[in-house]
């Protein structure tokens, strides 16, 4: 959530978040992040302005 708080107007892809946060970019790690981003979207913390893109809800 820190990346979204620091860049509230920017939409991120899961892979972009991994690069920004210097996390592993292997497929399994990115898929786990996609799952978590989906959960945050369903809970109302994030929105999906496009397919595979996530942004902080304003």
Steps between C-alpha positions, in 0.01 A plus 500: 500500500796735551567510124135594440513765774816654354355502146122537551425601140705225337368160395736207544525152356611226741831460318564878519445492877754222535758700307425819695527323834802292389314173557558178303337515157456127442155389384398339830581808708318734262195270499483514880507881479223496236288295738562744784424799278173335399409453864578867577283598203207290625542653847477849351855624561597496131327546165573342164515774234598244238559130463788398725551853631437605858471846652424642842132583545455876537 
